[in-house]
Amino acid sequence: MAKTTRSSRGVTVDFDLLSIQNQLAASPKPANVMVREQLIDKKLRRRTKKLIDQLSTEDTDSTDTEQPLTPEIPQ
């Protein structure tokens, strides 16, 4: 029988399910999962590097063409 109880907020808590989840989280990951995670991390790092490079080039381009903040008054 599952050990379930209600919390003070009224949420049903299953302690057997929590213990199973803790055991799964503590177990080592299979090799194919680790390879897939590394592939995803490489793609994300590459994408963030490209975004940072694009933002830095856009910032330098926009500073070259900016107009002065105060308009020139003819005299």
CNS distance restraints for C-alpha pairs under 8 A (distance, minus, plus):
assign (resid   2 and name CA) (resid  14 and name CA) 6.90 0.50 0.50
assign (resid   2 and name CA) (resid  15 and name CA) 7.54 0.50 0.50
assign (resid   2 and name CA) (resid  16 and name CA) 6.05 0.50 0.50
assign (resid   3 and name CA) (resid  14 and name CA) 5.75 0.50 0.50
assign (resid   3 and name CA) (resid  15 and name CA) 5.53 0.50 0.50
assign (resid   3 and name CA) (resid  16 and name CA) 5.98 0.50 0.50
assign (resid   4 and name CA) (resid  12 and name CA) 6.61 0.50 0.50
assign (resid   4 and name CA) (resid  13 and name CA) 5.44 0.50 0.50
assign (resid   4 and name CA) (resid  14 and name CA) 4.36 0.50 0.50
assign (resid   4 and name CA) (resid  15 and name CA) 6.21 0.50 0.50
assign (resid   4 and name CA) (resid  16 and name CA) 7.91 0.50 0.50
assign (resid   5 and name CA) (resid  12 and name CA) 5.67 0.50 0.50
assign (resid   5 and name CA) (resid  13 and name CA) 5.40 0.50 0.50
assign (resid   5 and name CA) (resid  14 and name CA) 6.73 0.50 0.50
assign (resid   6 and name CA) (resid  10 and name CA) 5.47 0.50 0.50
assign (resid   6 and name CA) (resid  11 and name CA) 5.46 0.50 0.50
assign (resid   6 and name CA) (resid  12 and name CA) 4.49 0.50 0.50
assign (resid   6 and name CA) (resid  13 and name CA) 5.92 0.50 0.50
assign (resid   7 and name CA) (resid  11 and name CA) 5.34 0.50 0.50
assign (resid   7 and name CA) (resid  12 and name CA) 6.36 0.50 0.50
assign (resid   7 and name CA) (resid  13 and name CA) 6.73 0.50 0.50
assign (resid  14 and name CA) (resid  18 and name CA) 6.42 0.50 0.50
assign (resid  15 and name CA) (resid  19 and name CA) 6.22 0.50 0.50
assign (resid  16 and name CA) (resid  20 and name CA) 6.31 0.50 0.50
assign (resid  17 and name CA) (resid  21 and name CA) 6.17 0.50 0.50
assign (resid  18 and name CA) (resid  22 and name CA) 6.22 0.50 0.50
assign (resid  19 and name CA) (resid  23 and name CA) 6.29 0.50 0.50
assign (resid  20 and name CA) (resid  24 and name CA) 6.28 0.50 0.50
assign (resid  21 and name CA) (resid  25 and name CA) 6.15 0.50 0.50
assign (resid  22 and name CA) (resid  26 and name CA) 6.20 0.50 0.50
assign (resid  23 and name CA) (resid  27 and name CA) 6.41 0.50 0.50
assign (resid  29 and name CA) (resid  33 and name CA) 6.36 0.50 0.50
assign (resid  29 and name CA) (resid  34 and name CA) 6.54 0.50 0.50
assign (resid  30 and name CA) (resid  34 and name CA) 6.49 0.50 0.50
assign (resid  31 and name CA) (resid  35 and name CA) 6.28 0.50 0.50
assign (resid  32 and name CA) (resid  36 and name CA) 6.19 0.50 0.50
assign (resid  33 and name CA) (resid  37 and name CA) 6.17 0.50 0.50
assign (resid  34 and name CA) (resid  38 and name CA) 6.24 0.50 0.50
assign (resid  35 and name CA) (resid  39 and name CA) 6.26 0.50 0.50
assign (resid  36 and name CA) (resid  40 and name CA) 6.28 0.50 0.50
assign (resid  37 and name CA) (resid  41 and name CA) 6.09 0.50 0.50
assign (resid  38 and name CA) (resid  42 and name CA) 6.13 0.50 0.50
assign (resid  39 and name CA) (resid  43 and name CA) 6.36 0.50 0.50
assign (resid  40 and name CA) (resid  44 and name CA) 6.19 0.50 0.50
assign (resid  41 and name CA) (resid  45 and name CA) 6.06 0.50 0.50
assign (resid  42 and name CA) (resid  46 and name CA) 6.10 0.50 0.50
assign (resid  43 and name CA) (resid  47 and name CA) 6.07 0.50 0.50
assign (resid  44 and name CA) (resid  48 and name CA) 6.08 0.50 0.50
assign (resid  45 and name CA) (resid  49 and name CA) 6.07 0.50 0.50
assign (resid  46 and name CA) (resid  50 and name CA) 6.23 0.50 0.50
assign (resid  47 and name CA) (resid  51 and name CA) 6.21 0.50 0.50
assign (resid  48 and name CA) (resid  52 and name CA) 6.07 0.50 0.50
assign (resid  49 and name CA) (resid  53 and name CA) 6.15 0.50 0.50
assign (resid  50 and name CA) (resid  54 and name CA) 6.12 0.50 0.50
assign (resid  51 and name CA) (resid  55 and name CA) 6.10 0.50 0.50
assign (resid  52 and name CA) (resid  56 and name CA) 6.11 0.50 0.50
assign (resid  53 and name CA) (resid  57 and name CA) 6.24 0.50 0.50
assign (resid  54 and name CA) (resid  58 and name CA) 6.11 0.50 0.50
assign (resid  55 and name CA) (resid  59 and name CA) 6.10 0.50 0.50
assign (resid  56 and name CA) (resid  60 and name CA) 6.36 0.50 0.50
assign (resid  57 and name CA) (resid  61 and name CA) 6.11 0.50 0.50
assign (resid  58 and name CA) (resid  62 and name CA) 6.04 0.50 0.50
assign (resid  59 and name CA) (resid  63 and name CA) 6.26 0.50 0.50
assign (resid  60 and name CA) (resid  64 and name CA) 6.58 0.50 0.50
assign (resid  61 and name CA) (resid  65 and name CA) 6.89 0.50 0.50
assign (resid  62 and name CA) (resid  66 and name CA) 6.17 0.50 0.50
